[in-house]
Amino acid sequence: MSVWTLQELMSEITLACPQCKHSDLALTGNDLRCGQCASVYPSVDGILAFAQKPEGLKADIQAFWGDLYQQLYGDFEKRMSDISPEEFDHLLDEFVPMLRHMEHLPATEIDLKSISGKKILEVGCGAGAHSALFKRHGASAIALDITVSRIISAQRKLGLVKQGHGCAMQGDAEKLPFADASFDIVYSFGVLHHTVDTQKAIDELHRVLRPGGQMAVMLYAKSSYFYYFNQLLVQGIIRGNYSRNERWLGKVTEGKPKHSDVYNPITRVYTRRQMLDLFKQFHSLKLRKGAFNFSQISVIGRFLPDLLVKMGICKVSPAGLLIWDSPMRLETRLELLLGHYIGFGWNITGRK
């Protein structure tokens, strides 16, 4: 399959040392060594690791998301070891209409028909489904995540796709291991609001994007039903988390740890004005809100979605396996409409 070897990666993408930003990098065996600052970056199962052992909050971020990955995707990853390229291709066939129905960035703001031959960076790729989709449409896709287990899974998915090129690598969103102006498109979905310094991560996206290139990012919206009711009112005020912990929002979002005692360290939400300020270095900005569904509503959210499926009002897409480890219910038109006003996700695009 068309996954780059380390040598091919270095011939196609100009890598830069995350520590000193120099591109004086050379392979020594299976490791990458910087000729300027002598930093060494190992390969893990043939995948370069640029931030394998972070410190402080970043170590907690890595630990929590590794834990959550094991919880959410463990069963599917076992099945992935036996899936054929043809079966995976069929899931990707189902993936595009699912994303279009849900009005997600990869099938709305990004024109999949025009990305063939382009270099795309996905920051915070998770298990790699979106990067695999870009590769299938002929792009050279780089999938980057701070969690090693996720990167191994992303590499496996990229390897199942015959079209395009690319590979996965482990790294830090705030210290991207690439030279300036390396990519035609930079993409991140629901990730950068969990970084230690979100503005720094966005600045890095701008740095590695070519002039005229496209940025497409989703971050959580403060002016949303889910934040104000589920998080601030219920979790923050009624249950007292707001007064007990300055990073309370991280602890009450994304789930609970199961294999360690490390909770999600950071979650941030943004107003429209804050979003525009975060991305002010880009031009031609377009901002769109989405991501509301009935499951966010207390009590009725526990049974209403399943009831709508049984009544034939909603359909279920098997492609949900690629991102949630199970088939996914497609929202009703009402949910999609309400998402434009009270949804939990800001979708933003712009140009460098």
C-alpha positions in Angstrom: 0.0 0.0 0.0 1.0 3.6 -0.5 2.2 4.6 3.0 5.5 6.5 3.0 8.6 4.9 4.5 10.7 7.2 6.6 13.0 7.9 3.7 10.0 8.7 1.4 8.5 11.0 4.0 11.7 13.0 4.3 11.9 13.3 0.5 8.3 14.5 0.2 7.9 16.7 3.4 10.6 19.0 4.8 10.8 18.0 8.5 12.0 20.5 11.1 13.3 19.8 14.6 10.5 20.8 17.1 13.1 22.1 19.5 15.3 24.3 17.4 13.2 24.5 14.1 16.2 23.6 11.9 15.8 21.1 9.1 19.2 19.6 9.5 17.7 16.2 10.2 19.2 12.8 9.3 18.1 9.2 9.8 20.5 7.2 12.0 19.2 3.6 11.9 15.6 4.0 12.9 16.0 7.3 14.7 16.0 10.9 13.5 18.8 13.1 14.7 19.0 16.9 14.6 22.4 18.1 13.4 21.9 21.5 15.1 20.7 20.7 18.7 21.4 17.0 18.7 17.8 16.1 19.6 17.0 12.5 18.8 13.5 11.3 17.7 12.9 7.6 17.7 10.6 5.6 15.5 7.9 3.4 17.1 6.8 0.6 14.8 8.2 2.6 11.9 6.4 5.8 12.9 8.4 8.9 14.0 7.8 10.1 17.5 8.6 13.8 18.1 7.0 14.1 21.6 7.0 10.5 22.9 7.5 11.5 26.6 6.1 15.0 27.2 6.1 16.6 30.6 3.6 18.4 32.9 0.1 18.9 31.6 1.1 17.5 28.2 1.9 14.2 29.9 -1.5 14.2 31.4 -3.1 15.0 28.1 -1.3 12.1 26.5 -2.2 9.7 29.3 -5.9 10.7 29.4 -6.4 10.4 25.6 -4.6 7.1 25.5 -6.9 5.8 28.2 -10.0 7.1 26.4 -8.8 5.6 23.1 -8.5 2.2 24.7 -12.0 2.5 26.1 -13.7 3.7 22.9 -11.8 2.0 20.2 -10.4 -1.2 21.7 -13.0 -3.5 20.2 -12.9 -2.0 16.8 -9.1 -2.0 16.7 -9.2 -5.8 17.3 -11.6 -6.1 14.3 -9.3 -3.8 12.3 -6.5 -6.3 12.4 -8.6 -8.6 10.2 -10.4 -6.1 8.0 -9.5 -6.1 4.3 -8.8 -3.1 2.1 -12.1 -3.7 0.3 -14.1 -3.8 3.5 -12.4 -0.6 4.7 -13.0 1.0 1.3 -16.7 0.2 1.7 -16.8 1.9 5.1 -15.2 5.0 3.6 -17.9 4.9 0.9 -20.4 5.2 3.7 -18.3 7.8 5.6 -18.7 10.7 3.1 -22.5 10.8 3.0 -22.6 10.5 6.8 -20.2 13.5 7.1 -22.3 15.5 4.6 -25.5 14.8 6.4 -23.9 15.8 9.7 -22.4 18.9 8.1 -18.9 18.1 9.2 -15.9 20.0 8.0 -14.2 17.3 5.9 -17.2 17.0 3.6 -18.5 20.6 3.6 -15.8 23.2 4.0 -13.1 21.0 2.4 -13.8 20.1 -1.3 -12.9 16.4 -1.4 -13.0 16.4 -5.2 -10.2 19.0 -5.5 -7.6 17.6 -3.0 -5.9 15.1 -5.2 -2.2 15.7 -5.2 -2.4 18.2 -2.3 -0.5 17.9 0.9 -2.8 17.8 4.0 -1.9 17.9 7.6 -4.4 16.6 10.2 -3.5 17.7 13.7 -5.1 15.5 16.4 -6.0 12.7 14.0 -7.2 10.3 16.6 -7.6 6.9 15.0 -7.1 8.4 11.6 -10.4 8.1 9.8 -10.4 11.6 8.4 -6.8 11.3 7.2 -7.6 8.0 5.5 -10.5 9.7 3.7 -8.2 12.5 2.5 -5.7 9.9 1.2 -8.5 8.0 -0.5 -9.3 11.1 -2.5 -5.7 11.3 -3.8 -4.1 13.6 -1.2 -0.7 13.2 0.5 -2.0 13.0 4.1 0.0 13.4 7.2 -1.8 12.3 10.4 -0.4 13.7 13.6 -1.4 13.0 17.2 0.2 13.1 20.6 -1.0 9.7 21.6 1.2 6.9 20.4 -1.5 4.2 20.3 -3.7 6.4 18.1 -0.9 7.0 15.7 -0.3 3.3 15.3 -4.0 2.9 14.5 -4.0 5.8 12.0 -1.0 4.3 10.2 -2.8 1.0 9.9 -5.9 2.8 8.3 -3.7 4.8 5.9 -2.1 1.5 4.9 -5.5 0.1 3.9 -6.1 2.9 1.4 -4.7 2.2 -2.1 -5.0 5.8 -3.3 -2.9 8.8 -2.4 0.2 8.8 -0.2 1.1 9.8 3.3 1.8 8.4 6.8 1.2 9.0 10.5 3.5 10.5 13.1 3.5 11.3 16.8 4.0 14.9 17.8 2.9 18.0 19.7 0.4 20.4 18.1 2.3 23.3 19.7 5.6 22.2 18.2 4.9 20.9 14.8 7.9 19.0 13.2 7.6 20.6 9.8 9.3 23.5 7.9 7.4 26.6 7.2 4.8 26.5 4.3 4.8 22.7 4.0 1.1 22.0 3.4 -1.8 23.0 1.1 -4.4 22.3 3.8 -4.2 22.1 7.6 -7.1 20.5 9.4 -8.1 19.7 13.0 -11.4 18.6 14.3 -12.3 18.9 18.0 -8.7 18.8 19.3 -7.0 22.2 19.8 -9.3 23.2 22.6 -7.6 20.5 24.6 -4.1 21.8 24.2 -2.1 23.7 26.8 -1.8 26.7 24.6 -4.5 26.8 21.9 -3.3 30.0 20.4 0.2 28.6 20.0 -1.2 25.5 18.2 -3.2 27.7 15.8 -0.1 29.8 15.2 1.7 26.6 14.3 -1.0 25.7 11.8 -0.5 29.1 10.2 3.3 28.7 10.1 3.2 25.3 8.3 0.5 26.3 5.8 1.5 27.6 2.4 0.4 31.1 1.3 -3.0 30.8 -0.1 -3.6 27.4 1.6 -6.7 26.5 3.5 -7.2 26.1 7.2 -10.2 24.1 8.5 -10.7 23.7 12.3 -13.5 22.8 14.7 -13.5 24.1 18.3 -16.1 23.9 21.0 -18.7 26.7 21.2 -19.4 28.5 24.5 -22.8 29.8 23.3 -24.3 26.4 23.1 -27.0 24.3 24.8 -24.5 21.7 25.8 -22.1 24.1 27.5 -24.6 26.3 29.3 -27.0 23.6 30.5 -25.1 20.3 30.7 -21.7 21.6 31.7 -22.0 25.0 33.4 -25.4 24.6 35.1 -25.4 20.9 35.9 -21.8 19.9 36.2 -20.3 23.3 37.2 -22.9 24.9 39.5 -25.3 22.2 40.8 -22.6 19.5 41.3 -20.1 22.1 42.5 -17.2 21.4 40.1 -16.9 25.1 39.1 -15.8 26.1 42.6 -13.6 23.2 43.3 -11.2 23.2 40.3 -10.1 26.0 37.9 -9.9 23.4 35.1 -13.3 21.9 36.0 -14.5 21.8 32.4 -11.8 19.4 31.4 -12.7 17.0 34.2 -16.4 16.9 33.3 -16.0 16.5 29.5 -14.9 13.7 27.3 -15.5 10.9 29.8 -13.8 9.4 32.8 -10.5 7.5 32.9 -10.7 3.8 33.3 -7.1 2.5 33.2 -5.5 5.4 35.2 -6.5 8.2 37.6 -5.8 11.0 35.1 -8.8 13.0 34.1 -9.0 15.2 31.0 -6.8 18.1 32.0 -8.1 20.8 29.6 -11.3 21.7 27.7 -12.0 25.2 26.5 -15.0 26.8 24.9 -15.2 29.9 22.8 -17.5 32.8 21.8 -17.7 33.9 18.2 -15.6 37.0 19.0 -12.9 34.8 20.6 -12.9 32.5 17.6 -12.3 35.3 15.2 -9.5 36.6 17.4 -7.8 33.2 17.7 -7.6 33.0 13.9 -7.0 36.6 13.1 -3.8 35.8 11.3 -5.8 34.1 8.6 -7.9 35.9 6.0 -11.3 35.2 4.4 -12.6 33.7 7.6 -15.9 31.8 7.6 -17.5 30.7 10.8 -20.4 28.2 11.1 -21.9 26.6 14.1 -23.2 23.0 14.4 -23.2 19.8 16.6 -26.5 19.7 18.4 -28.5 16.5 18.9 -31.2 15.3 21.2 -28.9 13.1 23.3 -27.6 16.3 24.9 -31.0 16.9 26.5 -31.4 15.5 30.0 -33.8 12.6 30.6 -35.4 12.4 27.1 -32.0 12.3 25.5 -31.6 8.8 27.0 -34.4 7.3 24.9 -35.5 9.7 22.2 -32.7 9.0 19.7 -33.3 5.3 19.7 -37.1 5.9 19.5 -36.6 8.1 16.4 -34.6 5.3 14.7 -37.2 2.7 15.6 -39.9 5.0 14.1 -38.0 5.3 10.9 -37.5 9.1 11.3 -33.7 8.7 11.6 -31.2 6.4 9.9 -28.1 4.8 11.3 -24.8 4.9 9.3 -22.4 2.0 9.7 -19.5 4.4 9.0 -19.9 5.6 12.6 -17.5 2.7 13.4 -14.7 4.8 12.0 -15.0 7.5 14.6 -17.1 6.2 17.5 -16.6 2.4 17.4 -20.3 1.9 16.6 -22.8 2.8 14.0 -24.0 6.4 14.3 -27.5 7.9 14.2 -27.9 10.6 11.7 -29.5 13.7 13.1 -33.0 14.9 12.1 -33.4 18.2 10.1 -34.6 19.8 13.3 -31.4 18.9 15.2 -29.2 20.2 12.3 -31.2 23.4 12.2 -30.9 24.0 15.9 -27.2 23.2 15.7 -26.7 26.4 13.7 -27.9 28.4 16.8 -27.2 26.3 19.9 -24.7 23.7 18.6 -21.5 22.8 20.5 -19.1 23.2 17.6 -17.6 26.2 15.8 -16.4 25.3 12.3 -14.0 27.8 10.9 -12.2 28.1 7.6 -9.7 30.6 6.3 -6.7 31.2 4.1 -3.1 32.2 4.7 
